[in-house]
Amino acid sequence: MTRTVRSRATKAAVWGTPPPRPTGRVWAGFLTAFLLGLAVAFLIASGTGPDATQRRIAELEREDAARDAAQLGPLTDQAKDTRDRLAPVLAAMAQAAPLDGSAPQAPLTADVMNGWNDVLSAAEKSYEQAPSAGNGINVARAGLRTAVQQLAAAVRGFETALGVAEPVRSTLVTLAGEQRTLALRTWSVAAVQLDVINIDAGRGHVHVQLSTGADTGAIAPDGAPEGR
């Protein structure tokens, strides 16, 4: 019995206390170092890093610029075409609802309304497609589209006035005329934006403002009298 106790005591003295096991924090440090080593090895092997990232950013910027350049010409042509198609409608609107608030100089008729509706329906349809582009082109296109939609709403207002008697008829004509004026102002903002984009792209000035011959409060191009 004495020999057994001594043997156990001797073994304990020889081997000593077992070493402590690694804690969770130590294991986490080992794992972090291992993962960092893998990341560095991957970057070296794949050839990626800060320089590659910058090259990719520059490549994406070139792609965006090329996409915008491809859309700028068609959008500008579309704006010019819309301006030309709207010119006679706006001239007729100015007779039906003068911009200065004076008495109408031409009566509204169903035939006149049909003609206006045809022009505005075609214009609205032409702006239904909105391909993705940079902010500059997106803002210009959205402004042009909104102006056309406002003009279409004005036409509906004029058309509604046909079916009612005075004094409501005059009130509706006045309100439709105000909607028309807001559309002209909206278009002018988009037109200036389109002009700026064309200048930045090296294409020079592009004037697609809607001509009304009167002051509408619209933004004028190149310091010309406002609303002209």
Salt bridges, closest charged atoms under 4 A:
GLU59 OE2 - ARG56 NH1 3.13
ASP64 OD1 - ARG67 NH1 3.83
ASP68 OD1 - ARG67 NE 3.30
ASP81 OD2 - ARG85 NE 2.87
ASP84 OD1 - ARG83 NE 3.10
ASP195 OD2 - HIS205 ND1 3.16
ASP222 OD1 - HIS205 ND1 3.50
ASP222 OD2 - HIS207 NE2 2.58
